[in-house]
Amino acid sequence: MRRSVIQGVGAYLPEKVLTNKELAQKVDTSDDWIVERTGIRKRHVAAEGEKTSDLAIAAAKKALAAAGRDGSEVDLFVVATATPDQTFPATAARLQSALGRPGVPSFDIQAVCSGFVYGLAVVDNFIKAGQANCAVLVGAETFTRILDWEDRTTCVLFGDGAGAVVIGVEEGKGGSTDRGILSTHLHSDGRQHDMLYGDGGPGTTQTTGHVRMKGKEVFRHAVVNLADTVKEALEANGLTIDDIDWLVPHQANKRILDSTANKLGLDPAKVIVTVDQHANTSAASIPLAFEAGIADGRIKPGDLVLMEAMGGGFTWGSALVRL
């Protein structure tokens, strides 16, 4: 069978860094308060004039270089983002243009923090159906552009960044020992809209609005939903938590990561954590953490990696991948 195999990974973080101490000069908070409740120590902020597409292009070029491939080989571009350059055209169209590949499909996915997992599912199905052979999937956000900097419950949580993967095709036998995306599992529940949302949009306020969140409710739902979708992925492949080499979760909040690992009975040493370095970068956080784990040598070829995320709306899901 055709398997969707990750062949290269790339990451990009804007140069500007905003530390907790610097943030405490703008809003009623402190470094201790932020670290204790979130695990975040700093976040990156896109420079003036630096767009989501700029971040996406930088990450995609690094992923292509890591894969030893050229933009001319790509036949599908997907960008997961909640902060596109414009309402339209898609940010993915700018990526496609920058990489010199006109004519092939390019589109954005909007599932907020779950966007990268949703993107893996979309790309995997394109490849399985024979409609693509080489795809670039990017999670990219300039989330600081939609924050209310007077709301300390949200503005301390988010940052900007992009992570990308190049996904190609290899033949597999159809079992859990194959390389590539073994399965994806997606969910949503629009009844939870008011828990985490943006309070604007072109069809309502004609503005982008700001992030609004009920933190305690999000935390409660996140731990349950994330643990459930991890178990779902394992059961679908006839595996147990002990078979997992690495959990690469959405980097939302260190307490959520710890609570989810505890609920699963997973050794915390198997969890890739980067939230302290770049905060919650929404759709970019999983590929950023994935790239960090590969770059420092923890994640190795053949390792079984489980990715999971939950985002506003709510959306949530998981993906089981063998590198």
ABEGO torsion letter per residue (X at the ends): XBBBBBABBBBBBBABBBBAAAAAAABBBBAAAAAAAAGBABBBBBBBGBBAAAAAAAAAAAAAAAAGBBAAABABBBBBBABBABAOBBAAAAAAAAAGBBGBBBBBBBAEAAAAAAAAAAAAAAAAAGABABBBBBBBBBAAAABBAABAAAAAABBBEBBBBBBBBBBBAGBAABBEBABBBBBBBAAAAAABBBABEAAAAGBAEBBBBBAAAAAAAAAAAAAAAAAAAAAAAGBBAAABABBBBBBABAAAAAAAAAAAGBBAAABBBAAAAAEBAEAAAAAAAAAAAAAAGABBBGBBBBBBBBBBOBBBEBBBBBX
